[in-house]
Amino acid sequence: MVTSLSVAAALLGDAMLYVVMPSRPELWHLTIIQVGILLSINRLVRLFTNPLSSVFVEKFGIYTPFRVSLLSSLGVLVAYAFSKNFIVLVFARLLWGTCWSTLRLVSQWVASENSTAENLGFNLSSNVSIIRVGSIGGAVFGGVLSDYLGYEAAFIIFGVFTLIGFAAWIRQSTYKNRKQAVVTGRKISGFIHVLRDSRVLILSIASMFGGLVFSGLIGATIGHFLRHRYGLEFDLISITFGVATITGFALGLKSLAEVLVGPFGGYFSDRYGRYKSLVISAALTSLGLLFLGFSNTIFVTFSVLLLVFIAGVMLMMQLLSLLGMIVDDQSRSQVFSVFNTFQDFGSALGPLIGLSLISANLLPALYSISGILLFILIVGACLFLNKDTVGKDPQ
């Protein structure tokens, strides 16, 4: 748990950036196109850093790469807080993408290593849920702190929490003396071999599109969508809220769903069947996306978003559980890394499409189309995978 909590602390600043930057780009003197680039580039770089992180973890163990990544994330927060230079921010986002590759891989490695076939789905989803506590804190409190204290103060506060997480992990980690858990690191070219397994390839493609819709498109564009639809300020129950605060609440709902629904999604998958759970989750996610663009009040919008977030979390947990069923000790880091890389690529496309290439008035149609395509892809993936794994999935 200490590993997951440390990653959650490091995630605070990144979560806040997705709230404040799309809704208030003028704070950094940025255009909305530049915002789309910044919110994508940290994910694009992970196409390269995910395989590298796997090689480093297998060669050097868990302790040193994880420790260096936590410390490096502090430098990223400094850049967010005190730089308005686009190039500096680009390099900060590249560094954060590199850090996240290692932080996420190590947390998945630890959760998988300490699991059995009976609790694998629950443990992997619980790891994701704990990490997303950082997303909730960054989204909700980041938006509020930015509106009332300034975004610089918010990033400094989050930096303190990252330091606390670093100190706790150093003190509690049992991996310090296990630096050579896997003695011989694999070559990056070995990742192509992983994709020869059609199950890994299909699940990775599904993860890519899920990341595009759920994390990339909705996560990055909701602030821009709310500003275009409702304006810079919201008068709710006689209180005026800024758009950054409201966006923070919206993305906080997403992270809250990941925290509360994630373990349930893993348990549901373990208990009732992974394919059945996946199709139901995809259907509900698609239904929510179809209606999102047509909501005409902030309360209706939040209600539909809640459905999308809950069903989307369930969907991603089913994919992760299915992946966990096909990994072994020798391929664990590479399979997870490939899966993460595909998901990151999809997540990176979301901000580019939704912020840099598509105008705000077209976002409702984009949400609806992506929902339909997501459902078709998931059903097709289940039909393909079920032919190879029939009888292995708990029904």
Secondary structure, DSSP 4 states (H G I P E B T S, - for coil): -HHHHHHHHHHHHHHHHHHHHHH-GGGGT--HHHHHHHHHHHHHTHHHHHHHHHHHHHHH-SHHHHHHHHHHHHHHHHHHHH---HHHHHHHHHHHHHHHHHHHHHHHHHHHHT--TTTHHHHHHHHHHHHHHHHHIIIIIHHHHHHHT-HHHHHHHHHHHHHHHHHHHHHH-S-TT-TTSSSSPPPTTHHHHHTTSHHHHHHHHHHHHHIIIIIIIIHHHHHHHHHHHH-SEEEETTEEEEHHHHHHHHHHHHHHHHHHHHHHHHHHHHHH-HHHHHHHHHHHHHHHHHHHTT--SHHHHHHHHHHHHHHHHHHHHHHHHHHHTT--TTTHHHHHHHHHHHHHHHHHHHHIIIIIIS-GGGHHHHHHHHHHHHHHHHHHHHHHHHHHHTTTS--
